[in-house]
Amino acid sequence: MTFKSSDLSVLAYANNFTLWHYTSVDTDTVIEGAGYFNNAVDMLRVNDLIITNFDTDGTPGTNFYIVTSNDGSSVGITAFTTA
């Protein structure tokens, strides 16, 4: 499937940081694919955090992602992990 901007919502915004929520029937593997969030290039900024509910019509799960790059035409994300 593809990214749907209507499924991306702001949960909180402060100090040039946005906490987002995204829900999708897509699996986490699809969401983690290159360019998945490219259509949100005008909204997402580096270091924003996206809480994602994925595979909502199958075996649902939740992942946290950090926006790691945004060059104005493509957005990169990586799974959030604690050190």
Rosetta blueprint (number, residue, H / E / L):
1 M L
2 T L
3 F L
4 K L
5 S H
6 S H
7 D H
8 L E
9 S E
10 V E
11 L E
12 A E
13 Y E
14 A E
15 N L
16 N L
17 F E
18 T E
19 L E
20 W E
21 H E
22 Y E
23 T E
24 S L
25 V L
26 D L
27 T L
28 D H
29 T H
30 V H
31 I H
32 E L
33 G L
34 A L
35 G L
36 Y L
37 F L
38 N H
39 N H
40 A H
41 V L
42 D L
43 M L
44 L L
45 R L
46 V L
47 N L
48 D L
49 L E
50 I E
51 I E
52 T E
53 N E
54 F E
55 D L
56 T L
57 D L
58 G L
59 T L
60 P L
61 G E
62 T E
63 N E
64 F E
65 Y E
66 I E
67 V E
68 T E
69 S E
70 N E
71 D L
72 G L
73 S L
74 S L
75 V E
76 G E
77 I E
78 T E
79 A E
80 F L
81 T L
82 T L
83 A L
